[in-house]
Every structure is written in structure tokens, then in C-alpha cells.
Amino acid sequence: MRIIVADDEYFARRAIVKMIRELSPEAEICLEAETGREIMDFLEKNPADVIFTDIRMPDGDGLEVSEFVQRNYPDVSVVIISGYADFEYASAAIRYGVEDYLTKPVQKEKLLETLDRIRRKRKARKRMVEEKVESRMELESIRYMNPEEVFAEVKVAESLIGTIREREIDDKDSWQMVSFQILERLTNWSRERLEEQKEYFRQHLERMKLWEYYFYPKEEFLILAAPGQKNSGGGYLPAAVEKMLAALERDRRLHFTAGISAVHQGLDAQTLAEAYRECCGAVNRRHLEPGRRVFLWEQDNSEPQEELVNRILAYVDENYQYEISLTQMANEVFFMNASYLSRVFKAGTGKNFSRYLIEYRMQRAARLLADRSLRISDVAQAVGYNDASYFIRTFKSFYRMTPEQYRAEQD
């Protein structure tokens, strides 16, 4: 298993790593992280099986990491570790689908139980997936999986790669992946209509070697195009995709946007997963450039975008008193990749989102403290903290004094 261990306290993190290596020598510690952002950035480019994360960390705490993983990498198991053994955090962790909740100091017996349970679950899940793809007929069930799960399961990915090679795409061909994301809901589409739509794609791209597959949960079509040498510059494929999307809108009143990956060679699960992430990163730019339909992956996707940053700041101003996170905003408000949103925000403000939110809340709290009719717990609730003790600790860390001391100094 590939395991991530995250804790902003160095010795606490090293202690967990040491225990894991003693209890599970075959495990690979693929990342030791101090912040939640490090985990999320790592997962964008690297696979992992299990995450052990402290609940209190800067730049993305354990719950934010859990939410991010649940939404984007549901096959990864998360274990929360905390020195705060209370129901509030445990219930929140359960809501985000974590595997277990361990309290500090972590006992070896508890850690071993957790590792064994995760190992058994992963083996059972892998057997189930392998059984599903034993026959070609059952391969259709893959359409109901998350694309990243498909690429992460070696046996499933190998089955899909086999269908690609049947289309005469091999390791010598250069290729690009295209993700067509439909803006309408497809929940009422029949199988016949889906097959008809897939055939429509084939007809419009018939001059290319291509492989296509449809993923129902994401409501997107994936096409792997191997256009050959004359199109390796990337000009022909975007033009062909643009033409097809215009025809779809004109003839069928269907509105798609498309993200196109960088040029790749070699057919393996890791490369397919990388290309898919590039497609998603590219198509996310539709929120910044609403007039466009086709987007190419670019290495400079993380350049600051003033308009997007201003929208994030406005959202914080309106919702700081609620439980918000950058991951939640990325998935529910802006509908884009959380890591991309984080990079844009930091480039535009010079701060990571977690730090900005804390500063904003503390400044609001300082203003509210001027009203002596409000209790400290009232102020905490008003700026988004259900736990008054945690609010007081955060306030003291920010202003170097408690809320009561701050209030007294204003006299």
C-alpha cells in the first residue's frame, strides 16, 4: 500500500511513520506532509491508497482533506488522527467517509487494527472489480465508476487498454485525450440515446484513430485520439472538436465543453490518469472564459486570474460565518479543480485560502468584541466557530491575547 502521513508536528508525524513501518513493512510511505494542501497537490499527480492525517493542520485541515478525497479520489482510504477526542470532530469525520478516527497518542494495537481492516477492504473491493471485468459483457458496468477509479485499478485499466489497441492505437502513436462534458443533465437518457450520441461522436471524428468511452456519473464522454504526425502540433484536434461541438449545439441543442490533454505516448494506467487530470484542468477554465467551448491543457493554467479571485473573496465575505472550505467552494460553487483554485487564489492574494479565512474571521471577531452585550461564545458562532475553545485559541494565536484581554484593551 502507498501511504501518506500528515501532521504539522514533526515528531508526531515521525512517530506514526515509524509505527506503520514496524507494523506493515511492505507499505510504502509515499509522502510525509505538514499541510493539507501538500496532500491535495500530491494526489493530483500521484497515486495513494491510504492517508493518515492530523485533524488540525495549516492550509487545509484533516476534515478538508477528507472532503477533498471523498469527492475526487473515493478509492483512497482516510484515517483521521487527533488529540481532540470529542464527538463533534468524530461525527464530521464520519460524514466525510473516513475509514477510522484515532486519538493521540496513537496506540500500536489500534493502528494495527486499522491497517488490517483497510487491507481487507481493499482486497475485497479489488476482487469485486476483477470479477466484474472477467467477461466483456460486464465491462459495461465500468461506465458507472469514477474515471479515476477505473484508471487506478490495474486490471480494469488493462481491459480498457485492450479495447484501445483494437482501434489500432499502440505505444508508438502519439495521442491526446479529450473530455467532453455535457452541461445538461442526462439522467433521463435511455441506453439507445446514449449509444446514438456515441455514434455521433464517431461520425464526426471518423478520420482519426480514436477510442471512446462514456462515464455516466461524470456525465462525460472520453475520446482518445491518435491523430498521427501531421497533427502532432495540436492544431487539428482542437479545430475538429470545435466543429463537432458547434454541430451538436446546432443539430441537437446539446451544449458541451471540451478539455484536451497534452500529447502523450505509451498506453498504461498512469498515463491515462495523467491525461484525464489534464483534461479536467483544461475544461475547468470555462468558468473564466465563458465564451469558449474548447480548452487545451497548458502548463501555465495556474496564472493568477483577478476575476476568479474577486469572486472567491466575495463568497467569503457573504459566507464566512458558515462552515466553508476551498474544496467545498471548488466542487459546489465554482465547479473546478480544488488544487487549481488554490493556486489561483494564492497567486492573486499572496496567501493560502485557509490563512486568509482565519485572518478574515479574526478581523470580524475583533469588531464584534466591541459589542459588550455579546458573549465570547456568541462572537465565536458569528464568525464560523462552533467550538468556543478553539475560537479562543485561534484568536490568541492571531492577536497574541485572548478575546477577553482584547476587549479590555479597547476601553
C-alpha positions, 0 to 999 in steps of 0.5 A: 500500500502507498501511504501518506502521513500528515501532521504539522508536528514533526515528531508526531508525524515521525512517530506514526511513520515509524509505527506503520513501518514496524507494523506493515513493512511492505507499505510504502510511505509515499509522502510525509506532509505538514499541510493539507494542501501538500496532500491535495497537490500530491494526489493530483499527480500521484497515486495513494491508497491510504492517508493518515492525517492530523485533524488540525493542520495549516492550509487545509485541515484533516476534515478538508482533506477528507472532503477533498478525497471523498469527492475526487479520489473515493478509492483512497482510504482516510484515517483521521488522527487527533488529540481532540477526542470529542464527538463533534470532530468524530461525527464530521469525520464520519460524514466525510467517509473516513475509514477510522478516527484515532486519538493521540497518542496513537496506540500500536494495537489500534493502528494495527487494527486499522491497517488490517481492516483497510487491507481487507477492504481493499482486497475485497473491493479489488476482487469485486472489480476483477470479477466484474471485468472477467467477461466483456459483457460486464465491462459495461458496468465500468461506465458507472465508476469514477474515471479515476477509479477505473484508471487506478485499478490495474486490471480494469485499466488493462481491459480498457487498454485492450479495447484501445489497441483494437482501434489500432492505437499502440505505444508508438502513436502519439495521442491526446485525450479529450473530455467532453462534458455535457452541461445538461443533465442526462439522467433521463437518457435511455441506453439507445440515446446514449449509444446514438450520441456515441455514434455521433461522436464517431461520425464526426471524428471518423478520420482519426484513430480514436477510442471512446468511452462514456462515464455516466456519473461524470456525465462525460464522454472520453475520446482518445485520439491518435491523430498521427504526425501531421497533427502532432502540433495540436492544431487539428484536434482542437479545430475538429472538436470545435466543429463537432461541438458547434454541430451538436449545439446546432443539430441537437441543442446539446451544449458541451465543453471540451478539455484536451490533454497534452500529447502523450505516448505509451498506453498504461494506467498512469498515463491515462490518469495523467491525461484525464487530470489534464483534461479536467484542468483544461475544461475547468477554465470555462468558468473564466472564459465563458465564451469558449467551448474548447480548452487545451491543457497548458502548463501555465493554467495556474496564472493568477486570474483577478476575476476568479479571485474577486469572486472567491473573496466575495463568497467569503465575505457573504459566507464566512460565518458558515462552515466553508472550505476551498474544496467545498467552494471548488466542487459546489460553487465554482465547479473546478479543480480544488488544487487549481483554485488554490493556486489561483487564489494564492497567486492573486492574494499572496496567501493560502485560502485557509490563512486568509479565512482565519485572518478574515474571521479574526478581523470580524471577531475583533469588531464584534468584541466591541459589542459588550452585550455579546458573549465570547461564545456568541462572537465565536458562532458569528464568525464560523466557530462552533467550538468556543475553545478553539475560537479562543485559541485561534484568536490568541494565536492571531492577536497574541491575547485572548478575546477577553484581554482584547476587549479590555484593551479597547476601553 
